[in-house]
Structures are given as C-alpha cells and as structure tokens.
Amino acid sequence: MLEVTMEEHKEIELTPEQKRRRRNRNVAIGVALGAMVVLFYMITIVKIGGNIASRTM
C-alpha cells in the first residue's frame, strides 16, 4: 500500500502562462456549456410551442 506523508506532498506551482491557458480553457468550456443550455431550451420551446399552437380545446 502506498502512503503519502505531508513531507512527500508537494503542490505544483503553475507558471503565469499555464494559469492563463487554464483560465481561457475554463472560459471556453463555460461558454460552450451555456450555448448548449440555450440550444436545448430553444429546441424545447419550439417543440412545445408547436404542440400548444395546434391543440384544440
């Protein structure tokens, strides 16, 4: 079994370039996720809206 003590645990320090790239990647993922949510919402509204408009009472 592998045991890690506090002396062996070292944090990795990112360079400013790596931090910038990570932030840009996170922003891109967030924008893509937001776009997918909007797309799914619009598709849902179009599908439901068509059924409501053609419904008879």
Chimera marker file (.cmm) of the C-alpha trace (Angstrom):
<marker_set name="trace">
<marker id="1" x="0.000" y="0.000" z="0.000" r="1" g="1" b="0" radius="0.5"/>
<marker id="2" x="1.262" y="3.458" z="-0.897" r="1" g="1" b="0" radius="0.5"/>
<marker id="3" x="1.330" y="6.017" z="1.879" r="1" g="1" b="0" radius="0.5"/>
<marker id="4" x="1.949" y="9.678" z="1.291" r="1" g="1" b="0" radius="0.5"/>
<marker id="5" x="3.186" y="11.752" z="4.191" r="1" g="1" b="0" radius="0.5"/>
<marker id="6" x="2.977" y="15.513" z="4.443" r="1" g="1" b="0" radius="0.5"/>
<marker id="7" x="6.692" y="15.831" z="3.627" r="1" g="1" b="0" radius="0.5"/>
<marker id="8" x="6.194" y="13.980" z="0.334" r="1" g="1" b="0" radius="0.5"/>
<marker id="9" x="3.125" y="16.012" z="-0.673" r="1" g="1" b="0" radius="0.5"/>
<marker id="10" x="4.242" y="18.916" z="-2.841" r="1" g="1" b="0" radius="0.5"/>
<marker id="11" x="1.998" y="21.397" z="-4.578" r="1" g="1" b="0" radius="0.5"/>
<marker id="12" x="2.615" y="22.096" z="-8.210" r="1" g="1" b="0" radius="0.5"/>
<marker id="13" x="3.135" y="25.785" z="-8.921" r="1" g="1" b="0" radius="0.5"/>
<marker id="14" x="1.816" y="26.822" z="-12.313" r="1" g="1" b="0" radius="0.5"/>
<marker id="15" x="3.552" y="29.422" z="-14.409" r="1" g="1" b="0" radius="0.5"/>
<marker id="16" x="1.596" y="32.561" z="-15.354" r="1" g="1" b="0" radius="0.5"/>
<marker id="17" x="1.302" y="31.177" z="-18.911" r="1" g="1" b="0" radius="0.5"/>
<marker id="18" x="-0.204" y="27.915" z="-17.626" r="1" g="1" b="0" radius="0.5"/>
<marker id="19" x="-2.617" y="29.833" z="-15.385" r="1" g="1" b="0" radius="0.5"/>
<marker id="20" x="-3.693" y="31.995" z="-18.341" r="1" g="1" b="0" radius="0.5"/>
<marker id="21" x="-4.231" y="28.941" z="-20.549" r="1" g="1" b="0" radius="0.5"/>
<marker id="22" x="-6.209" y="27.175" z="-17.819" r="1" g="1" b="0" radius="0.5"/>
<marker id="23" x="-8.438" y="30.226" z="-17.366" r="1" g="1" b="0" radius="0.5"/>
<marker id="24" x="-9.004" y="30.536" z="-21.121" r="1" g="1" b="0" radius="0.5"/>
<marker id="25" x="-9.875" y="26.840" z="-21.336" r="1" g="1" b="0" radius="0.5"/>
<marker id="26" x="-12.316" y="27.171" z="-18.419" r="1" g="1" b="0" radius="0.5"/>
<marker id="27" x="-13.976" y="30.182" z="-20.053" r="1" g="1" b="0" radius="0.5"/>
<marker id="28" x="-14.299" y="28.285" z="-23.350" r="1" g="1" b="0" radius="0.5"/>
<marker id="29" x="-15.869" y="25.302" z="-21.588" r="1" g="1" b="0" radius="0.5"/>
<marker id="30" x="-18.278" y="27.621" z="-19.751" r="1" g="1" b="0" radius="0.5"/>
<marker id="31" x="-19.313" y="29.366" z="-22.961" r="1" g="1" b="0" radius="0.5"/>
<marker id="32" x="-19.836" y="26.021" z="-24.726" r="1" g="1" b="0" radius="0.5"/>
<marker id="33" x="-21.922" y="24.724" z="-21.822" r="1" g="1" b="0" radius="0.5"/>
<marker id="34" x="-24.007" y="27.893" z="-21.757" r="1" g="1" b="0" radius="0.5"/>
<marker id="35" x="-24.576" y="27.663" z="-25.519" r="1" g="1" b="0" radius="0.5"/>
<marker id="36" x="-25.759" y="24.058" z="-25.158" r="1" g="1" b="0" radius="0.5"/>
<marker id="37" x="-28.203" y="25.044" z="-22.403" r="1" g="1" b="0" radius="0.5"/>
<marker id="38" x="-29.618" y="27.834" z="-24.581" r="1" g="1" b="0" radius="0.5"/>
<marker id="39" x="-29.832" y="25.484" z="-27.578" r="1" g="1" b="0" radius="0.5"/>
<marker id="40" x="-31.696" y="22.803" z="-25.593" r="1" g="1" b="0" radius="0.5"/>
<marker id="41" x="-34.024" y="25.454" z="-24.148" r="1" g="1" b="0" radius="0.5"/>
<marker id="42" x="-34.828" y="26.846" z="-27.600" r="1" g="1" b="0" radius="0.5"/>
<marker id="43" x="-35.432" y="23.365" z="-29.032" r="1" g="1" b="0" radius="0.5"/>
<marker id="44" x="-37.766" y="22.575" z="-26.133" r="1" g="1" b="0" radius="0.5"/>
<marker id="45" x="-39.698" y="25.822" z="-26.597" r="1" g="1" b="0" radius="0.5"/>
<marker id="46" x="-40.063" y="25.201" z="-30.344" r="1" g="1" b="0" radius="0.5"/>
<marker id="47" x="-41.269" y="21.624" z="-29.843" r="1" g="1" b="0" radius="0.5"/>
<marker id="48" x="-43.721" y="22.509" z="-27.064" r="1" g="1" b="0" radius="0.5"/>
<marker id="49" x="-44.817" y="25.727" z="-28.743" r="1" g="1" b="0" radius="0.5"/>
<marker id="50" x="-45.783" y="23.881" z="-31.918" r="1" g="1" b="0" radius="0.5"/>
<marker id="51" x="-47.936" y="21.432" z="-29.993" r="1" g="1" b="0" radius="0.5"/>
<marker id="52" x="-49.675" y="24.132" z="-27.971" r="1" g="1" b="0" radius="0.5"/>
<marker id="53" x="-50.483" y="26.207" z="-31.059" r="1" g="1" b="0" radius="0.5"/>
<marker id="54" x="-52.098" y="23.236" z="-32.865" r="1" g="1" b="0" radius="0.5"/>
<marker id="55" x="-54.044" y="21.987" z="-29.819" r="1" g="1" b="0" radius="0.5"/>
<marker id="56" x="-57.862" y="22.260" z="-29.861" r="1" g="1" b="0" radius="0.5"/>
<marker id="57" x="-59.951" y="22.950" z="-26.791" r="1" g="1" b="0" radius="0.5"/>
<link id1="1" id2="2" r="1" g="1" b="0" radius="0.2"/>
<link id1="2" id2="3" r="1" g="1" b="0" radius="0.2"/>
<link id1="3" id2="4" r="1" g="1" b="0" radius="0.2"/>
<link id1="4" id2="5" r="1" g="1" b="0" radius="0.2"/>
<link id1="5" id2="6" r="1" g="1" b="0" radius="0.2"/>
<link id1="6" id2="7" r="1" g="1" b="0" radius="0.2"/>
<link id1="7" id2="8" r="1" g="1" b="0" radius="0.2"/>
<link id1="8" id2="9" r="1" g="1" b="0" radius="0.2"/>
<link id1="9" id2="10" r="1" g="1" b="0" radius="0.2"/>
<link id1="10" id2="11" r="1" g="1" b="0" radius="0.2"/>
<link id1="11" id2="12" r="1" g="1" b="0" radius="0.2"/>
<link id1="12" id2="13" r="1" g="1" b="0" radius="0.2"/>
<link id1="13" id2="14" r="1" g="1" b="0" radius="0.2"/>
<link id1="14" id2="15" r="1" g="1" b="0" radius="0.2"/>
<link id1="15" id2="16" r="1" g="1" b="0" radius="0.2"/>
<link id1="16" id2="17" r="1" g="1" b="0" radius="0.2"/>
<link id1="17" id2="18" r="1" g="1" b="0" radius="0.2"/>
<link id1="18" id2="19" r="1" g="1" b="0" radius="0.2"/>
<link id1="19" id2="20" r="1" g="1" b="0" radius="0.2"/>
<link id1="20" id2="21" r="1" g="1" b="0" radius="0.2"/>
<link id1="21" id2="22" r="1" g="1" b="0" radius="0.2"/>
<link id1="22" id2="23" r="1" g="1" b="0" radius="0.2"/>
<link id1="23" id2="24" r="1" g="1" b="0" radius="0.2"/>
<link id1="24" id2="25" r="1" g="1" b="0" radius="0.2"/>
<link id1="25" id2="26" r="1" g="1" b="0" radius="0.2"/>
<link id1="26" id2="27" r="1" g="1" b="0" radius="0.2"/>
<link id1="27" id2="28" r="1" g="1" b="0" radius="0.2"/>
<link id1="28" id2="29" r="1" g="1" b="0" radius="0.2"/>
<link id1="29" id2="30" r="1" g="1" b="0" radius="0.2"/>
<link id1="30" id2="31" r="1" g="1" b="0" radius="0.2"/>
<link id1="31" id2="32" r="1" g="1" b="0" radius="0.2"/>
<link id1="32" id2="33" r="1" g="1" b="0" radius="0.2"/>
<link id1="33" id2="34" r="1" g="1" b="0" radius="0.2"/>
<link id1="34" id2="35" r="1" g="1" b="0" radius="0.2"/>
<link id1="35" id2="36" r="1" g="1" b="0" radius="0.2"/>
<link id1="36" id2="37" r="1" g="1" b="0" radius="0.2"/>
<link id1="37" id2="38" r="1" g="1" b="0" radius="0.2"/>
<link id1="38" id2="39" r="1" g="1" b="0" radius="0.2"/>
<link id1="39" id2="40" r="1" g="1" b="0" radius="0.2"/>
<link id1="40" id2="41" r="1" g="1" b="0" radius="0.2"/>
<link id1="41" id2="42" r="1" g="1" b="0" radius="0.2"/>
<link id1="42" id2="43" r="1" g="1" b="0" radius="0.2"/>
<link id1="43" id2="44" r="1" g="1" b="0" radius="0.2"/>
<link id1="44" id2="45" r="1" g="1" b="0" radius="0.2"/>
<link id1="45" id2="46" r="1" g="1" b="0" radius="0.2"/>
<link id1="46" id2="47" r="1" g="1" b="0" radius="0.2"/>
<link id1="47" id2="48" r="1" g="1" b="0" radius="0.2"/>
<link id1="48" id2="49" r="1" g="1" b="0" radius="0.2"/>
<link id1="49" id2="50" r="1" g="1" b="0" radius="0.2"/>
<link id1="50" id2="51" r="1" g="1" b="0" radius="0.2"/>
<link id1="51" id2="52" r="1" g="1" b="0" radius="0.2"/>
<link id1="52" id2="53" r="1" g="1" b="0" radius="0.2"/>
<link id1="53" id2="54" r="1" g="1" b="0" radius="0.2"/>
<link id1="54" id2="55" r="1" g="1" b="0" radius="0.2"/>
<link id1="55" id2="56" r="1" g="1" b="0" radius="0.2"/>
<link id1="56" id2="57" r="1" g="1" b="0" radius="0.2"/>
</marker_set>
